[in-house]
Amino acid sequence: MKSTDLTMPARASAKRTSRKEGALQAHGKAPGINGRAAIIPSAPSFVLRSAVKKRVLFVTDFYIEELLAGVVEHARQAGWELITNMRFHGRFPSEKIADGIIGTVTTDRVRDWLQRWKNVPIVQMYSAPLGLPYPLVESDFAAVGRAGAEHLLELGHVHFALYWLEHFCESELILKAFERAVLGAGRTMHHLDFPAAYPGRPLDTIPREERLEWLARKLAALPKPVAIMGDDDRRALELLAACQRAGLRVPEDVAILGCENRQIELGVSPMPISSLDLDHRRIGREAAALLENLMAGGAPPASPRVVPPIGVVARRSTATFISDCPGITAALLHVREHFHRPLRLSGLARLAGMSERVFESEFKRCVGHSARTEIQRTRMACVSRLLRDTDLKLDAIAVESGFGSAKRLCGVFSQTHGVTPTSWRQRVRTGGGPAAA
């Protein structure tokens, strides 16, 4: 037991002592058997660890707000003393004793500091580029690449690309899965590989302006229209800036998809950018739960725990559809923008300039499924997002999603997913099931 355990004050009993007992205790005595006084020590000799808060240090050299938010959710329930000051100033915690450490580790500086903490449980979050031996809870980066490709494939494009800045292990996993899905669908794949364009030159010495000029030239040379995924939201912002330099329209010429759904980066964008939500909050919760188990003496897992992405949060940068029929494209985009309103096939057919019979046939040919299926899929995606991310009641969700009534929403949802909306919401929020519906 640590020396600090001997000096921690014990929790006082809520019961009041009698006046006589109080007087005896004031003189270092306590009532014994048959009223005889017994000597007691002036300070407790020990305190059980269950009676005090566990002290956990949060360290980071790659700060992600939602990761810490997930850790905080667990820490609040478990009653931890969570030290998070490093996120403000980058200095390591000043505490000399801790029950556990949790954080992100991407640099030698943090690695060397962690190695000084012997016999203290440590859990890494998000990724482990340094190959350290600590347990890890990370994103399923291969699933991220597949989800990004699937979203962009639904836009009808023939040409695809992925843009990345550095050859991190997670970027390689995203690239391989993205490329496999694109090529498997019979489409064309292009690489925007910035490190390969500057071999032997430290990437952090290259000004951003030079990188944007390179990217604008590469974008101008790609066949159009093209759908591009960046390996994080910063790359998506650079793609948007490079399109502006090259005089390319987004999303008509270039559809852009980011990754990680970071609110700060997306908030400064001049256009709403679609992005993959990696469920950082769940990663933080699961990492904290793993640390809790390790601090209780549990064995570390044999392999990293992998958290799947929630899915794509679609915004303006991918609000397009490529087909050989402008009328069908117009009808599809109308569905995706106005799904929350009443929609009729007759109205969509008029928008496309076709009869209902021709419209239904052409829609299925161009999109791969019927217009009714597209309406329901779009509405169900909205329902899933609102169930996962808000506390709205089912009546409100039904109105927002276009189903009109909670009864109708519940019927369609249960038929589609095999569970009620309420059960799905509970399962997703506790990490017990897939978040993307």
Secondary structure as UniProt FT lines:
FT   HELIX           3..6
FT   HELIX           19..26
FT   TURN            27..28
FT   STRAND          29..31
FT   HELIX           33..35
FT   STRAND          37..39
FT   HELIX           49..51
FT   STRAND          55..60
FT   HELIX           65..78
FT   STRAND          81..83
FT   HELIX           86..89
FT   STRAND          100..104
FT   HELIX           108..114
FT   TURN            115..116
FT   TURN            118..119
FT   STRAND          122..126
FT   TURN            129..130
FT   STRAND          136..139
FT   HELIX           141..153
FT   TURN            154..156
FT   STRAND          159..164
FT   HELIX           169..184
FT   TURN            185..186
FT   STRAND          188..193
FT   HELIX           194..197
FT   TURN            199..200
FT   HELIX           203..205
FT   HELIX           208..221
FT   STRAND          226..230
FT   HELIX           233..246
FT   TURN            250..253
FT   STRAND          254..259
FT   HELIX           263..267
FT   STRAND          274..277
FT   HELIX           280..295
FT   TURN            296..297
FT   STRAND          305..307
FT   STRAND          311..313
FT   HELIX           316..318
FT   HELIX           326..338
FT   TURN            339..340
FT   HELIX           345..352
FT   HELIX           356..367
FT   HELIX           371..389
FT   HELIX           394..401
FT   HELIX           406..417
FT   HELIX           421..429
FT   TURN            430..431
//
